């Protein structure tokens, strides 16, 4: 069975800058609207068909949530849908904000 991998925030940010990859933010629309990492795609039940239509299964996918817990389930789901290089970002947006304050990027 396909599976996801865990990844730290600093490596995620570096890979997003150096290769064709996508960051998906699974938080609710209100939290996403309030703040999110630049270029993040807000993935939820309504946007999933758009995501799967637009993002090739060979594209590395980094999944971020609030604290790095629910992103694991979403990353696993995407791996099971055929995405070959899928990650759950450890620490979530709470940790991302501490390491890389939004608006300073």
PyMOL commands that place a pseudoatom at each C-alpha (Angstrom):
pseudoatom trace, name=CA, resn=UNK, resi=1, chain=A, elem=C, hetatm=0, pos=[0.000, 0.000, 0.000]
pseudoatom trace, name=CA, resn=UNK, resi=2, chain=A, elem=C, hetatm=0, pos=[1.393, 3.439, -0.906]
pseudoatom trace, name=CA, resn=UNK, resi=3, chain=A, elem=C, hetatm=0, pos=[2.287, 5.639, 2.012]
pseudoatom trace, name=CA, resn=UNK, resi=4, chain=A, elem=C, hetatm=0, pos=[3.373, 9.183, 2.834]
pseudoatom trace, name=CA, resn=UNK, resi=5, chain=A, elem=C, hetatm=0, pos=[6.562, 10.356, 4.537]
pseudoatom trace, name=CA, resn=UNK, resi=6, chain=A, elem=C, hetatm=0, pos=[7.103, 12.882, 7.330]
pseudoatom trace, name=CA, resn=UNK, resi=7, chain=A, elem=C, hetatm=0, pos=[9.085, 16.018, 6.556]
pseudoatom trace, name=CA, resn=UNK, resi=8, chain=A, elem=C, hetatm=0, pos=[10.335, 18.960, 8.619]
pseudoatom trace, name=CA, resn=UNK, resi=9, chain=A, elem=C, hetatm=0, pos=[9.282, 22.508, 7.813]
pseudoatom trace, name=CA, resn=UNK, resi=10, chain=A, elem=C, hetatm=0, pos=[12.736, 23.805, 6.851]
pseudoatom trace, name=CA, resn=UNK, resi=11, chain=A, elem=C, hetatm=0, pos=[13.197, 20.989, 4.316]
pseudoatom trace, name=CA, resn=UNK, resi=12, chain=A, elem=C, hetatm=0, pos=[9.673, 21.562, 3.003]
pseudoatom trace, name=CA, resn=UNK, resi=13, chain=A, elem=C, hetatm=0, pos=[10.350, 25.239, 2.441]
pseudoatom trace, name=CA, resn=UNK, resi=14, chain=A, elem=C, hetatm=0, pos=[13.682, 24.496, 0.743]
pseudoatom trace, name=CA, resn=UNK, resi=15, chain=A, elem=C, hetatm=0, pos=[12.139, 21.897, -1.581]
pseudoatom trace, name=CA, resn=UNK, resi=16, chain=A, elem=C, hetatm=0, pos=[9.233, 24.192, -2.484]
pseudoatom trace, name=CA, resn=UNK, resi=17, chain=A, elem=C, hetatm=0, pos=[11.784, 26.806, -3.559]
pseudoatom trace, name=CA, resn=UNK, resi=18, chain=A, elem=C, hetatm=0, pos=[14.035, 24.436, -5.497]
pseudoatom trace, name=CA, resn=UNK, resi=19, chain=A, elem=C, hetatm=0, pos=[11.672, 22.096, -7.337]
pseudoatom trace, name=CA, resn=UNK, resi=20, chain=A, elem=C, hetatm=0, pos=[8.229, 21.901, -8.876]
pseudoatom trace, name=CA, resn=UNK, resi=21, chain=A, elem=C, hetatm=0, pos=[6.168, 20.896, -5.845]
pseudoatom trace, name=CA, resn=UNK, resi=22, chain=A, elem=C, hetatm=0, pos=[2.969, 21.999, -4.127]
pseudoatom trace, name=CA, resn=UNK, resi=23, chain=A, elem=C, hetatm=0, pos=[2.051, 22.830, -0.548]
pseudoatom trace, name=CA, resn=UNK, resi=24, chain=A, elem=C, hetatm=0, pos=[-1.521, 21.995, 0.399]
pseudoatom trace, name=CA, resn=UNK, resi=25, chain=A, elem=C, hetatm=0, pos=[-3.080, 23.573, 3.475]
pseudoatom trace, name=CA, resn=UNK, resi=26, chain=A, elem=C, hetatm=0, pos=[-5.912, 21.464, 4.910]
pseudoatom trace, name=CA, resn=UNK, resi=27, chain=A, elem=C, hetatm=0, pos=[-7.095, 23.959, 7.503]
pseudoatom trace, name=CA, resn=UNK, resi=28, chain=A, elem=C, hetatm=0, pos=[-10.606, 25.383, 7.288]
pseudoatom trace, name=CA, resn=UNK, resi=29, chain=A, elem=C, hetatm=0, pos=[-11.219, 28.183, 4.781]
pseudoatom trace, name=CA, resn=UNK, resi=30, chain=A, elem=C, hetatm=0, pos=[-11.382, 30.880, 7.482]
pseudoatom trace, name=CA, resn=UNK, resi=31, chain=A, elem=C, hetatm=0, pos=[-7.989, 29.918, 8.954]
pseudoatom trace, name=CA, resn=UNK, resi=32, chain=A, elem=C, hetatm=0, pos=[-6.487, 29.658, 5.468]
pseudoatom trace, name=CA, resn=UNK, resi=33, chain=A, elem=C, hetatm=0, pos=[-7.874, 33.091, 4.554]
pseudoatom trace, name=CA, resn=UNK, resi=34, chain=A, elem=C, hetatm=0, pos=[-6.427, 34.609, 7.744]
pseudoatom trace, name=CA, resn=UNK, resi=35, chain=A, elem=C, hetatm=0, pos=[-2.899, 33.371, 6.976]
pseudoatom trace, name=CA, resn=UNK, resi=36, chain=A, elem=C, hetatm=0, pos=[-1.166, 30.748, 4.903]
pseudoatom trace, name=CA, resn=UNK, resi=37, chain=A, elem=C, hetatm=0, pos=[2.223, 30.057, 3.415]
pseudoatom trace, name=CA, resn=UNK, resi=38, chain=A, elem=C, hetatm=0, pos=[2.772, 31.705, 0.031]
pseudoatom trace, name=CA, resn=UNK, resi=39, chain=A, elem=C, hetatm=0, pos=[1.475, 29.586, -2.838]
pseudoatom trace, name=CA, resn=UNK, resi=40, chain=A, elem=C, hetatm=0, pos=[-0.378, 27.103, -0.616]
pseudoatom trace, name=CA, resn=UNK, resi=41, chain=A, elem=C, hetatm=0, pos=[-3.475, 25.431, -2.068]
pseudoatom trace, name=CA, resn=UNK, resi=42, chain=A, elem=C, hetatm=0, pos=[-6.416, 25.199, 0.352]
pseudoatom trace, name=CA, resn=UNK, resi=43, chain=A, elem=C, hetatm=0, pos=[-7.405, 21.535, 0.079]
pseudoatom trace, name=CA, resn=UNK, resi=44, chain=A, elem=C, hetatm=0, pos=[-10.805, 20.469, 1.373]
pseudoatom trace, name=CA, resn=UNK, resi=45, chain=A, elem=C, hetatm=0, pos=[-13.697, 18.304, 0.189]
pseudoatom trace, name=CA, resn=UNK, resi=46, chain=A, elem=C, hetatm=0, pos=[-14.895, 21.011, -2.209]
pseudoatom trace, name=CA, resn=UNK, resi=47, chain=A, elem=C, hetatm=0, pos=[-11.467, 21.744, -3.749]
pseudoatom trace, name=CA, resn=UNK, resi=48, chain=A, elem=C, hetatm=0, pos=[-10.259, 18.127, -3.939]
pseudoatom trace, name=CA, resn=UNK, resi=49, chain=A, elem=C, hetatm=0, pos=[-11.616, 17.506, -7.477]
pseudoatom trace, name=CA, resn=UNK, resi=50, chain=A, elem=C, hetatm=0, pos=[-9.895, 20.691, -8.730]
pseudoatom trace, name=CA, resn=UNK, resi=51, chain=A, elem=C, hetatm=0, pos=[-6.647, 19.653, -7.044]
pseudoatom trace, name=CA, resn=UNK, resi=52, chain=A, elem=C, hetatm=0, pos=[-6.732, 16.149, -8.505]
pseudoatom trace, name=CA, resn=UNK, resi=53, chain=A, elem=C, hetatm=0, pos=[-7.549, 17.513, -11.952]
pseudoatom trace, name=CA, resn=UNK, resi=54, chain=A, elem=C, hetatm=0, pos=[-4.752, 20.114, -11.945]
pseudoatom trace, name=CA, resn=UNK, resi=55, chain=A, elem=C, hetatm=0, pos=[-1.910, 18.477, -10.000]
pseudoatom trace, name=CA, resn=UNK, resi=56, chain=A, elem=C, hetatm=0, pos=[-0.052, 15.626, -11.668]
pseudoatom trace, name=CA, resn=UNK, resi=57, chain=A, elem=C, hetatm=0, pos=[0.574, 12.512, -9.546]
pseudoatom trace, name=CA, resn=UNK, resi=58, chain=A, elem=C, hetatm=0, pos=[4.338, 12.924, -10.104]
pseudoatom trace, name=CA, resn=UNK, resi=59, chain=A, elem=C, hetatm=0, pos=[4.343, 16.347, -8.387]
pseudoatom trace, name=CA, resn=UNK, resi=60, chain=A, elem=C, hetatm=0, pos=[5.705, 16.234, -4.818]
pseudoatom trace, name=CA, resn=UNK, resi=61, chain=A, elem=C, hetatm=0, pos=[2.868, 17.155, -2.423]
pseudoatom trace, name=CA, resn=UNK, resi=62, chain=A, elem=C, hetatm=0, pos=[3.510, 18.621, 1.042]
pseudoatom trace, name=CA, resn=UNK, resi=63, chain=A, elem=C, hetatm=0, pos=[0.450, 18.594, 3.316]
pseudoatom trace, name=CA, resn=UNK, resi=64, chain=A, elem=C, hetatm=0, pos=[0.202, 21.054, 6.217]
pseudoatom trace, name=CA, resn=UNK, resi=65, chain=A, elem=C, hetatm=0, pos=[-2.570, 21.427, 8.812]
pseudoatom trace, name=CA, resn=UNK, resi=66, chain=A, elem=C, hetatm=0, pos=[-2.821, 23.143, 12.203]
pseudoatom trace, name=CA, resn=UNK, resi=67, chain=A, elem=C, hetatm=0, pos=[-0.266, 21.120, 14.215]
pseudoatom trace, name=CA, resn=UNK, resi=68, chain=A, elem=C, hetatm=0, pos=[0.870, 18.269, 11.956]
pseudoatom trace, name=CA, resn=UNK, resi=69, chain=A, elem=C, hetatm=0, pos=[-1.670, 15.631, 12.977]
pseudoatom trace, name=CA, resn=UNK, resi=70, chain=A, elem=C, hetatm=0, pos=[-4.587, 15.653, 10.525]
pseudoatom trace, name=CA, resn=UNK, resi=71, chain=A, elem=C, hetatm=0, pos=[-2.192, 16.267, 7.636]
pseudoatom trace, name=CA, resn=UNK, resi=72, chain=A, elem=C, hetatm=0, pos=[-1.038, 12.651, 8.038]
pseudoatom trace, name=CA, resn=UNK, resi=73, chain=A, elem=C, hetatm=0, pos=[-4.462, 11.309, 7.097]
pseudoatom trace, name=CA, resn=UNK, resi=74, chain=A, elem=C, hetatm=0, pos=[-4.720, 13.625, 4.105]
pseudoatom trace, name=CA, resn=UNK, resi=75, chain=A, elem=C, hetatm=0, pos=[-1.191, 12.749, 2.955]
pseudoatom trace, name=CA, resn=UNK, resi=76, chain=A, elem=C, hetatm=0, pos=[-2.037, 9.053, 3.239]
pseudoatom trace, name=CA, resn=UNK, resi=77, chain=A, elem=C, hetatm=0, pos=[-5.247, 9.562, 1.259]
pseudoatom trace, name=CA, resn=UNK, resi=78, chain=A, elem=C, hetatm=0, pos=[-3.359, 11.376, -1.518]
pseudoatom trace, name=CA, resn=UNK, resi=79, chain=A, elem=C, hetatm=0, pos=[-0.738, 8.601, -1.620]
pseudoatom trace, name=CA, resn=UNK, resi=80, chain=A, elem=C, hetatm=0, pos=[-3.539, 6.063, -1.995]
pseudoatom trace, name=CA, resn=UNK, resi=81, chain=A, elem=C, hetatm=0, pos=[-4.965, 8.132, -4.869]
pseudoatom trace, name=CA, resn=UNK, resi=82, chain=A, elem=C, hetatm=0, pos=[-1.676, 7.691, -6.747]
pseudoatom trace, name=CA, resn=UNK, resi=83, chain=A, elem=C, hetatm=0, pos=[0.405, 10.699, -5.696]
pseudoatom trace, name=CA, resn=UNK, resi=84, chain=A, elem=C, hetatm=0, pos=[3.887, 9.204, -5.646]
pseudoatom trace, name=CA, resn=UNK, resi=85, chain=A, elem=C, hetatm=0, pos=[5.826, 11.686, -3.473]
pseudoatom trace, name=CA, resn=UNK, resi=86, chain=A, elem=C, hetatm=0, pos=[3.542, 12.725, -0.594]
pseudoatom trace, name=CA, resn=UNK, resi=87, chain=A, elem=C, hetatm=0, pos=[4.561, 14.246, 2.755]
pseudoatom trace, name=CA, resn=UNK, resi=88, chain=A, elem=C, hetatm=0, pos=[2.983, 15.356, 6.016]
pseudoatom trace, name=CA, resn=UNK, resi=89, chain=A, elem=C, hetatm=0, pos=[4.666, 18.508, 7.328]
pseudoatom trace, name=CA, resn=UNK, resi=90, chain=A, elem=C, hetatm=0, pos=[5.618, 18.047, 10.978]
pseudoatom trace, name=CA, resn=UNK, resi=91, chain=A, elem=C, hetatm=0, pos=[4.500, 20.802, 13.356]
pseudoatom trace, name=CA, resn=UNK, resi=92, chain=A, elem=C, hetatm=0, pos=[1.880, 22.238, 11.006]
pseudoatom trace, name=CA, resn=UNK, resi=93, chain=A, elem=C, hetatm=0, pos=[1.197, 25.927, 10.526]
pseudoatom trace, name=CA, resn=UNK, resi=94, chain=A, elem=C, hetatm=0, pos=[1.682, 26.593, 14.232]
pseudoatom trace, name=CA, resn=UNK, resi=95, chain=A, elem=C, hetatm=0, pos=[5.343, 25.606, 13.915]
pseudoatom trace, name=CA, resn=UNK, resi=96, chain=A, elem=C, hetatm=0, pos=[5.679, 27.135, 10.435]
pseudoatom trace, name=CA, resn=UNK, resi=97, chain=A, elem=C, hetatm=0, pos=[4.681, 30.549, 11.853]
pseudoatom trace, name=CA, resn=UNK, resi=98, chain=A, elem=C, hetatm=0, pos=[7.313, 30.228, 14.606]
pseudoatom trace, name=CA, resn=UNK, resi=99, chain=A, elem=C, hetatm=0, pos=[10.111, 29.327, 12.189]
pseudoatom trace, name=CA, resn=UNK, resi=100, chain=A, elem=C, hetatm=0, pos=[9.061, 31.539, 9.281]
pseudoatom trace, name=CA, resn=UNK, resi=101, chain=A, elem=C, hetatm=0, pos=[6.719, 34.348, 10.368]
pseudoatom trace, name=CA, resn=UNK, resi=102, chain=A, elem=C, hetatm=0, pos=[4.174, 34.885, 7.618]
pseudoatom trace, name=CA, resn=UNK, resi=103, chain=A, elem=C, hetatm=0, pos=[4.588, 38.141, 5.768]
pseudoatom trace, name=CA, resn=UNK, resi=104, chain=A, elem=C, hetatm=0, pos=[8.386, 38.019, 6.165]
pseudoatom trace, name=CA, resn=UNK, resi=105, chain=A, elem=C, hetatm=0, pos=[8.884, 35.608, 3.282]
for i in range(1, 105): cmd.bond("trace and resi %d" % i, "trace and resi %d" % (i + 1))
show_as sticks, trace
zoom trace
